[in-house]
Amino acid sequence: MEKEYQLHPDLKESTLPIYLSTLKLDKSKEAEAVKLATEYYNKILETGKNDNFTERIVETIVGRDHQKRDSLINEVIKKHPKGKAALRKQYIDFYFMAMYLPDSALTRYNSIVENFSDIEPEMRTQLTHSLITTYRGLLDYDNFEKHISKVNDPSFLAREYNEIAWKMATKDKDMDLAKKYSEKSLLNVDKMMEVKKPETTRIIFLRNKANYLDTYAYILNKLGDTQGAVDNEVKSAELFNWENLGANENVVQYLVNNKQFEDALSKSENFIKDKYGSAKMDSLYKVAYIALNGDDNGLHQALENLKNAGNLSYIEELKKKMISMPAPDFSLKDDEGNTVRLSDFKGSVVILDFWASWCGPCIASFPAMLKAMNELKGEDVVFLFINTQEYDNSDEKRLEAISKTLDDKFADFRVLIDEKNNDQFLVGNLYNVKAIPVKFFIDKQGTLRYSSTGFESEEKLVKELKALVNVLK
């Protein structure tokens, strides 16, 4: 890069921020990168020039310390309130308000338009998109249609039409118009399919279409077109390769609604014995069974047999995904200051749950974790909740955040504090944690056997935990 700068010195000012963030990745040059980034930041602060690079420069200086990051960015905004850094901050606020606080978002949008005259085309497009999202959230159909008519991006159109249709349908509002919007979402997702894309992108498109078909089927069902609901939900489930529990449940539900009890019974039987059972699927199976047989004679035994077959199928599927490698040992303090070592629990099944106080899916999974803990009492299994990736908090604030997040409901959780060194976390690195929540399952011999990332539902997580403990104990 230094050679490029010698040959083309005019490139240095505009590309230096990217170069410095890359340079910092080399530990031997980290201090140099921070020094040069600090000098660049001071020039931005003094002159306001190239302040569109403020975020990247500041991240090179302070890493993931969000409090320091925000403080440095706000200094630039305070000194240059009409600059690009200020515009970006205003836009980010507007973006989130459009999604979650549409009633307040229009005021922010008007403020941006009034205070910033030099808005680049890309930013104007982003502002228009968020304005449409605002009107969608408000169910302001006239303004939604006025602004969305100016957009040509089929990906954006498909998403926004589906989102507004879904919101209307869940509120039982203007269902005929909801149907029209849902049809437009499908039309635009098909336009996306027409463009040749890499296979990974195509897979995402197909998943999107599956979700949009699910919305359309939901609307048709509410409008009384139960056959149309069945047909479109089947298309959705097929795009999910019949592996999406929600879509599978909806297929059976719409078959029941359409009084196609034979098909409903057949499909629910196959789902339950092929590891896609659930409380709702069990209930639908019962409805179809009684509708066909006239009573519940033999129902409970038949359902029990299906569920046993489903559990065996599910466990076999889990076994195929199992690994076998030594679980890295570690020593951490718990939230009461006691030292806890992983090796102390050899002879027990151990479940490590990596989480953070800012992580919505982590917190959402806690009721399921508590339920599993209660149902697995006496099974010689240890749950360790490792708090990690808390970039903003000092030790004191971190403990406060943990206490506030867990409160009395989760007082039985054994919480360990992952050691932080700059932007790195000791045990998170040992286990190569990239995303949270993530759970690691360790058998009684101290061997790492399985990992699971993300959270979908309480029922699915409890089922997974109980099945894995049953295999590993």
N, C-alpha and C positions, 0 to 999 in steps of 0.2 A: 504493500500500500504506500510505503514511504517513496518508492520509486515512481509510482503513479503521481504522487503529489509533486515530485520534482519535475516530471514531464508536463503535468497539467495543474499548476498551482491554483487555478481558478476553481478547481473541484474541491479544494480542501475545506473551505468554509461550509459548504453544503453537505459534504459527506463525512466530515470529521465526527459528528455525534455517533453515527453508525459504526465507524471505525473504532472509537473509544469503547463502546459497549462490547465490541468483539475483543478488543485488546485486553479488557479486564478479565476475560475468561482465562487468560494465561496468568497463573498465580505469580510468576516471576515479574510480570509487568503490571500487576494490579495497582500498585502505588503510583506508577507513572500515569496510568489511565485516569485515576482519581484526581491527580494533580492537574492534568491537562483539562479534564472535564470541569474542574472548579474554576480554572482560568476562563474557559468558554462561558460558563454560567455567569461569571462576573461581568463579562462583556455584554451578555444579553440583558442583565440587570441594569447596566449603565446606559446602553443604547436602545434596547428594545428590538434590535435587529436579530433576525433568525429566531425569534421567540417561539416559533412553531416547533422548535427542537427542545424546548424547555423540559418536557417530561422525560425524554430519552437521556438528556444530559444529567438531570437530577437523579435518575435511576442509577446511572453510572457512579454518581457520588455517594449515594446513601443506600443503594441496594433496595431491599424490601422493607425498610423502616418507613412505613407509610406516614407516620406522624412527622418525621423530618422531611419526607418527600413533599407532603402537603404544605408544610411551612415554607420551604424554598420556592415552590411554585406560586404560592400566595404572595410572596414578596415581589415576584415579577409582575403578577396581576395588579397588585396595589400600585406599583410604579408606572405600569403601562396598561391602564384599564380598557383601552381600545385595541389592544394588540391581539395577536393570534392565540396566545396562551389564555387570555381572558375569554376569547370567543369559544375556544375549545371547552373550557370549564363550564361556560354557560350552556353549551350544547349538551355536554354530558349530563348536566342537571336536568335539562329539558328532556333528554332521551329517557331517563328513568321516570321522570314525572309523567311523560306520555304513557308509559306502561302501567304505572302504579297509582298516579295521582292526576288523572286526566282533568279533574275539576280545576286544578291549579296550573296545569301545563300551558294553557293558552296565554296566561299572563307572562310566563317566561318567554314564550315564543315571540310575543309582541315586543318585549324588552330587547330581545336579540335583534330583531329587524330594525328597531328604532336606533339602537346604539352602535351597530356594526354595519357600515356601508360597503366595505371591501370584503365581501364574502365570496370565496372561490366556488366554482361550479360544483365540485364534489361535495363541499359542505352544504351548499344550497339543496342538493339532492337529498342529503341526509336529513336536513331540516324538514323538507317536504314529507319524507317518509315518516318522520316522527310526528308531524302534524296530522297525518292520516291516522296514525296509531292513536293519537289523542281523540280524534272525532269517532274512531271506532270504539274506544273505551266509553265515550259519552253516549254511544248509540245515536249520534247526530247524523242521520242518513243523508240529508241534503249536502252538508259540508263534506262528509266522507266521500260521496260520489263525485262532488265537484272537484276535489283534489286528486282522487285516485284515477280519475279519467285522464290526468296528465302524465301518468306513469306508464312506462312501456316494459318494465322488467317483469317477466312472467313469474319469476321466483317470488318477488315481493308481492305481486298481485295475488298469487295463489295462497300465500300465507295470510295476508290481510283479509281476503274474502272468507277464508276458512275460519279465522279467528272471530270475525264479527258474526258469522253464521252460527258458530258454536255458542257464543255468548247469548245471542238472541234465543236460540233453541233451549238452552238451559234455564232461561228466564221465561219461556213460553211467550215470547213477544214477537209479533209480526211474522208468524211462521211461514207464510207464503213468500215474503221477502227474504227470509232466512234461507229458504230452499233456493231461491234465485241466486243469492250470493254463494251458496255452497256449490251450485252448478258452475258458477264462474271460477271458483277455486279449482275445480277439476279440469275445466277447459284450459286454464293457464298452466297447471302442472303437466298436462299433456303437451303443451307448447314447449315446456322445458325438456321433455323427453325427446322431442324432435331434433334437438341440438346434440350433435355427437359429443359425448363427454367421456372422460376416463371412467373405468368400471367402478371405482370407489365412489365417484360422484353420482353415477347412475344408481347405485345401491341406495344412496341417500334420497334421490328423487323418488325411487320406488317406495321407500318407507314413508315419505311425505304423502304420496298418493294413497297409500294404505290408510293413513290417519285421516286424510280428507274424505275418503270413501266412508270411513267410520262415522264422520260427522254427517255426511249426506244420508246414510242409513238411519241414523238417530233421528234426523229431521223427518224423513219419510214415515218412520214408525209413529212419531208423534202426530203426523198428519193423517194417520189411519191407513197409509199404503204399506201394509205389513209385508206383502209380497215383494215390493220394491226394496223394503228394508232388508229382507232376507237376501235378495240377489246382490245388493251392494255390499252388505257385510261379508258375504261369502267371498266376494272379490277382494275385500280388505284382508280377510284372514288368509287368503291364498298368497297375497303379496307378502304377508308376514310368515309365509311357509307353515301356517297353522301352528306357530310357536308363540303367539301372543295370547296370553291368557284372557285379557279383556276382550279381544276380538272374538276368540272362541266362545266365551260366555255370551257375547251379544248375538252370535249366530244362533245359538240354542234358544236364547230368550226370544228372538224374533220368530223362530220356527214355532215356539210355543204360542206366541201371540197370534200367529197365522194358523193355529190349530193343526200344524203339521207334526203331530205327536210322534208318529213313527220315525220320521227323520230326526226329530229332537232327541228321542230316546237313543237311537243308533249313534248319533254324533256324541252325545254326552257320555255314553258308555265308552266309546273310543277315547275320548279326552281323559276321562277319569282313570282308565287303566293304562294310559300312555303318559303318565306323569303330569297331566295338565288338569288335575282335579283341584277343586276349591270348594269353599262352603257354598258359594252361589251355584256352582255347577252341580253339587250334590242336590241342592234344593230344586233345580230345574229338572234333574233326572227323576226326582220323586214325582213332580207334577206330571211329566210325560208318562211315567210308569203307571200312575193311578188313572190317568186319562185313557190309556189303552186297555188296562186290565180291569177297570171298574172298582178296584179296591187295592189295598196295600199288602195283600197276601204275598209273601216271599220277597217283598221289597227290601227289607232291612238286610237279609242275608245276601241278596244279589248285590246291593250297594257295598256291603262289607267286603265281598269277594273282589269287586272292582277296585276298591280303595287299597286293598292289600296288594293287588297286582300293580296298581299305580305306584305304591311306595317302593316296591321292588324295582320297578322300572326307573324310578327317580334315583334310587341309591346306586343302581348300576351306571346311570349317567354321571353321577358325581364321581364314582370310582375312576371312570375314564379320564377325568380331569385332574386326578390327584398327582402330586409330585412327591419326591422323596429326597430331601437334602437337610443337612444339619441346620437347626434353627440357631441363628446367631445369638449368643448369650449377651446379656446386658445388665447393667445396674443403674436404677433410677430412683429418685426420691418420689414418694407419693405426695398427695396434697396436704398431708399432715407432717411432712418432713422425715418420714421413715424411709430407710433404704430398702428397696425391693430388687431382688435378682431373679431373673427368669429361671435360672438353675435351681432355685429354691422349690420350684413346683414340678420338678422331674418326678414322674410317677402319676401325674394327673394330666388330663387333656387341658390344654391352655388355649384360650381364644384371645388374641390381641386385637383390640378395636382402636384404630388410629382416627382421631377426630380433632376438631377445633371449635372454639366458641362461635366463630363467624360462619361456620359451615351449616347451611340450612338442612341438607339431606342427612348430615350427621345427627343433628338434634331431632329431626323427624324420625330417625330410626330408633331412638332411645326407648320409647314405649315397647317396641318389639323386642329389644334387647332385655328389658326388664321382665317382660312376659316369659321369654326363653329362660332367663336365669331362674325364675320361680318354678317353671315346669321341669327344669333340669336339676333341681335341688336333690342332693343325695346321689348324683351321678359322677362324683369325683371330677368335676370340671371347674376350671378357674377362669374368670373373666377379668382381663386387665384393660382398662380404658386409657390409652396413651394419648395425652393432649400434646399435639404437635402443630407445627406451621402457624404459630401465633407470632406473627412478624411485628405487630405494633406494640405489644404490651411489655411493660417492665414486669419483673417477677411479681411485684405486689399487685399490679393491675391484672396480671394474668390469673393469679389465684382468685381475685375478686370476680373476674369474668367466669371462671370455672364454677365458683360457688353460685353465682347468679344464674348460670345456665342450667345447672343440675338441680338446684333447690332441694326441697325435702322429698320430692317424688322419687329422685334417683340417689338417695342418700347411701344406698347399699353399693353403689358403683365404686370399685377400687380404681382410683385415678392416679396415673403416673405422669410426671412432668418430663417430657422429652427435653434433653439438654440442648440449649441453643448456643451456637458459635457463629457470630455474624448472621449470615442468611441460612446457615446449615443447621440441621437437627440430627443429633447423634443416632438415635434408634431409627428414625425415619430413613436416614441414609443407609443404615445397616440392612434394612428390609426393602430398600429401593422404592420407598413410597413416592409415587408420582401424583396420585389423586386420592382424595378422601371423600367419604368414609371408605376405609379398606380394612378388611378383617383377615387375619392369618390364623390358621388352625394347626396346632402343634400336638403331636401324639404323646403318649406317656413316656416314650423313649427319648423325647426331645428332638424329634424329627419334624421338620416343616412339611405338611402334607397337602395344604390347600390354601388358596386365597380367594377373596371375593370382594369386588369393588362396587360401590354405589348402593343405592337403596330404592326399591320400587314399592313395596307394600309390607305391612306388618305380617300378613298371612304368609307371604313368600319367604320372608327372612326367618321367621320362627320355624317354618318347615325345614329350611336349609340348615339352620343351626342344630335342630334336634336330629336330623338325619346324619349330619357329619359327626356329631358326638356319638351317636349310636355305632357308626362305623369305626371310630377311632378308640373307643373305650376298651 
